Each structure stands twice: as C-alpha cells, then as structure tokens.
C-alpha cells in the first residue's frame, strides 16, 4: 500500500512539474524529492533517445520495429548516462552558485531543479508514436521533440529562479547549460542529424574547391596501332599510366 502511495506521489509531482511549473518550483525549497529526481532523469533520457532513434530510422525508410531491441537498449543506456550527467552538472552548478554572495543553492536542490526540469522529455515518445502511425507526420514529430527540449530549458530557469534571486540564478543556469552541451555533444549531434532528416534545407551548400593537377597530352589517339587498339577514345591521359597499360609484345 505504501509503495502504491509513493508511486501516486511521484506521478503527481511529475505531472505538476509539467503542467504547473511555477507551483512546483516554489516547493523545491521545502520538499525533499530524493531518488525521485534520479528516476525522472533516467526515464527522460530514455524517452528522448527513443524518440530521436524513431525519427532517424523513419527518415531513412526503415521500420522502427525491425530495430526495436537495439533502440530500447540504447535508450536505457542513454537514460543512465543522462542521470549521471545531471548529477555532475548539478554539482558544477552548486559550486558555481556557492561562489556568489547570497542564498546558497544546496546540491540536492540543484539536482532536483535540473532533473525535474527534464520531465517534459517524458512526452518525447509521442513523436515516436506519430512517425510509427504515419511516417508523413515526421515534421510534426520533430516539432514535438523540439518543444519538449525547449520546455525543459525553460523549466530549469523557472526552478533555479525559485531557489535564487534572478541575478544569482543566471550564473548556475548558464553554467549548467554550457556543461550539459559539452558533456552531451554526441547526443546534440544526433538531435541535429534528426533535424536535417526532417528539414534538409537546413543543411547549407558546401562549396568544393576545384581539383587541380598537371595534364599530359597523349602522344597518339586511340587505335593508332595494334598494341593500343583496345584503349577507349581519350584525348588526355597521364604518360606514366599510359606506359603502365601499354601492351608489350
């Protein structure tokens, strides 16, 4: 019965952090969320990875169910990695806030603020569901994933602002974002790759440098003698290659 009550409390807090972020942020200074933040980070990371893989596979014409076991395993590993990343980034944010004068930001508060800010990512599998049901909805699925990420960033700002004054909250906010970008560069690349698959026009044109080299005029056209009658009709050929290919009798 107790476990059921804890599960109901966890579900209610996750929903509150998504639908009522300001109300949830005000409770961060009074409540202790403990392992709930770890669980949110685990599930959020797995949900986002699952959505990105689904969009990438669909954009390439592959069926998600053909790669479902591998996608699920990769999603689970990313969930664990994101939880560890949140802990590391929260630690950096905690010490960054400690260098400033004013109210201190505890490590538990920093971790909870960051982990529950990721709760909108739990909605990312909606993007995967859309592309599975109708691959033509890939752009809409991409928009859903982007909105989930943006909402998470906004949620982090709201949570930190509830714990610190505006001038002080900006420092750990920027530090956490920059640190996250440095640690999760490969996942950012995957997200960008999914974006390119959805909107190829985002990829700029690459200007290639024209190839340069020394041209050698052939001494004779093809078919001038029996030894070279098998050559294709060419006008320019490197002499070194000509000598190597010449038939010796």
Buried (B, 14 or more C-beta within 10 A) or exposed (E): EEEEEEEEEBEEBBEBBBEEBEEBBBBBEEEEBEEBBBBBBBBBBBBBBBBBBBBBBBBEEEEBEEBBEEBBEBBBEBBEBBBBBBBEBBBBBBBBBEEBEEEEBBBBBBBBBBBBBBBBBBBBBBBBBBBBEEBEBBEBBBBBBBBBBEBBBEBBBBBBBBBBEEEBBBBBBEBBBEBBEEBBEEBEEBBEBBBEBBEEEEEEEEEEEEEEEEEEEBEEEBEEEEEBEEBEEEEEBEEEEBEEEEEEE
